[in-house]
C-alpha cells in the first residue's frame, strides 16, 4: 500500500478538537502524510507537532487558506449552528494536495484502528467513497469522511464547480457544502461500510423517533472511524450520545504514548490458485514465512492434503470460490505464487498480471509467459529471501 494521506481542516478555535483527531490518526498510522487546511493556526504549533510526527516517520503540511478563498458571504445550513465555516475548506483539496487519493476527515472524528483496507479501495471513475447519512436513513452521503479521487477532482475541476454553485446558491443550500458535493458526485461514489463513518450524535433524536436500529448497532469491536456529528459533542459538559469516553481517551493521550506505540505489521498476502493438491514446496514456504498469509484458492472442494494445511496459522483455504471473491483476493494480494502442478487457471493468472502483482514460480511449475521470476528447486532459500524483502 502507498503512503496514507490525510486532510484535516479547522481554525484556531477548533484546534483542540482537531488535535484529538490527529492524535487518533497518528496512534494507528506511521509513515503517513497529513495536510491541515487552516487560516490562523500559529506556526509554533506546527513546528512542535512536526517534531512529534517525525518520530513516526510522518509529515505534517500547513495549508493556509488566505484572503477570500472561503467567502465571508457563504452561509451555513439553517440548522448548522455547530458547523464551522472551515467545512468549505475541502473544496480546495485539488489546489493544495498533490497526491491522487486522499482521506478527508472532519475534526469531530476519531480513528480507532489502521485504515489500510480503506486506502486500498480502487476509486476508478468515482469521485469519492463515502458512507450514507446516518446508516442509510437518507439516500445521500455524509461528507465528514471522504476518500477522495483527487486525480479526478483535478481533471474535472471539481473545486471550481463547488465554488460556482456555492457562490450562486449559498443562501438556499440545505446542508451547505455537503449538498454541493452530493450534487456534483451524483451516483459516482462508492458506498462505504458504516464502520468508516459511524455517526454518533443522533441518539436522542433516534429514540424520540423510535429508530431503535440506530441504538442497537454493535459497538464491539469499535467502529474504525467514529464521527461525532450534530451539536451533541463529547467535549460538551453534557452529551447524550454513546462513545464519549473514546473521544476523551485520544484527546487526553500524551504524544509520548503515541510516539512509543508500535503499529502492528500487516502480513504480506500471498495468493495461489490450484486445480490439484500438489503445491511445490508449500510446507517449507509456509513454515519459513510466518509473516506471510498464504491464501490458497480452488474452484472446487479441497482434498485431505490441502485441508491438512489448516494446521498452520498463516494459511487460509478458499474452496469453491465465486468470481467476486477471486477478484477480491487478487486485489488484496501482494504476490502470486504459480507453484501448483497440473492444469493452470489461465484466467486468474491473466487477471493477476493485469493488476500488476508480482508472479513468482519454480522451474517445474512456471508459466513462462506470465511469470516475473523463476527459481530453480535448489533456490528455495532465494525465493524465501525474495518474499521477505518485498
Secondary structure, 3 states (H helix, E strand, C coil): CCCCEEEEECCHHHHHHHHHHHHHHHHHCCCCEEEEEECCCCHHHHHHHHHHHHCCCCEEEEEECCCCCCCCCCCCCCCCCCCCHHHHHHHHHHHHCCCCEEEEECCCEEECCCCHHHHCCCCCCCCEEECEEHHHCEEEECCCEEEEEHHHHHHCCHHHHHHHHHHHHCCCCCCHHHHHHHHHHCCCEEECCHHHHEEECCHHHHHHCCCHHHHCCCCCCCCCEEEECCCCCCCCCCCCCCCHHHHHHHHCCCHHHHHHCCCCCCCEEEEEECCCCCECCHHHHHHHCCCEEEEEECCCCCCHHHHHHHHCCCEEEECCCCHHHHHHHHHHCCEEEECECCCCCHHHHHHHHHCCCEEEEECCCCCCCCCCEEECHHHHHHHHHHHHHC
